[in-house]
Amino acid sequence: MIPTVRFAPSPTGFLHIGNLRPALFNWLYARRYGGRFLLRFDDTDTQRSKPEYAEAILQDLRWIGIAADWVERQSDRLAQYDAAADSLRASGVLYPCWETPEELERRRKRQMARGLPPIYGREALRLTEAERAAHEADGRRPHWRFRLPNFTDDPARPERTELHWDDLVRGRQTVDLGSLSDPVLVREDGSYLYTLTSVVDDGAFGITHVIRGDDHVTNTGVQIAIFEALGLPVPVFGHHNLITTIDGEGLSKRTGALSLRALRQDGYEPMAVASLATLVGLPGAIEALPDLDALAARVDLTEGGSSASKFDPAELDRLNADLVHAMPYAAAAERLRAIRVPDAEAEAFWLAVRGNCTRVADAALWRDVVYGAVPPTAPASEDAVFLGSAAALLPPAPWDGATWKAWTGKVKELTGRKGRALFMPLRLALTGLDHGPEMSELLPLIGRDRAGARLTAAAARQEG
Ligand code: GLU
């Protein structure tokens, strides 16, 4: 059987790095095992779901490199949910309830005051025909609950009923259906809850593996019962841990800074984001992998992931820097053009500066250093004459990677300086900075005219 997985976001906001985690785990699983990947928009909440968010999710996934084999929208599938609800009603496991939220709240409080678990007492199941008829005559529509299979003969007496599954990530799991309220599957206005629609769709689309966050573990107990009530094959489940902030708080769609859009705008590489979203909290080092195939080969969900997965912005910078330091020119070319690095020298420029960039956009600083006005530094008094002599010794063009060594060799011979005393004043005068890329690579880019002018200006600044 071909493994079939799905990522099922609600289009109610922008994806953040935490939502990306299940998207990637599913995608990587499909990649690793030659499976299919469905993108399903859980958009039955018509108030909060927006087509622009669905579009944004598609774009953000594309940026990461995830392309769905096919896309479904729950809002297109209401007839299927109607049919499933009818079949559950026909078998008597979906029953109407008329309690108001206030009434339910009062009951919950009473139960808690008496030290009882605040679970729904199935009062609606004990309504007489006459009471039901009276509610119907009132014109108020019921909401519908699914009767969990947690009793022997009398639904009013739920018992401990263990439901088990072998979780792909967490190993054997147990949920006690006797400790849960019958879930509402249909609201008073006739709309469906995710608990039902997800099961219907997972069944209809032949989903073999449901990989999602561990906030859904209890849902899984309930949903397995619904799969069984609908006569659908139960998929394999895998629940991964969730990414939190560094303080251990959950991420939400409101965590704007960690949205994929914001990270993209801030110039992070998609593979830095994807590597971190996946590898944080898994066994093994967090490293930036070059592409999704390498990530798929690396991630084995069965290795589990129970250690905390805290998002550390410094880690993202580290992974990004690793990718940028090794990035071939072709991958950076377009962005270098956008910051107006001269085309003819762009490759040499990139190879010279990439080791000093955390993000590709940092190249703009080095573009200024090479081609722009160097921030004036005042050399120490003993350096002024030295810089003047160094300027006079600049060799004629053309320059290449050997020029720096040849030139500083001559300067050394003439002035007797060596080491830091030789190199640092030259670097400062030529770049305005005391650190940066190899001077042997920068010097030919700075070129003879600029280099001469900078050295003379620096010498003059001290003398003047
Ligand atoms: N729409 C659900 C969510 O975003 C999907 C959960 C699932 O994968 O079943 O939480």
Residues whose N, C-alpha, C, O or C-beta is under 5 A from the ligand:
A	BS01	LIG	A8 P9 S10 D42 S198 I211 R212
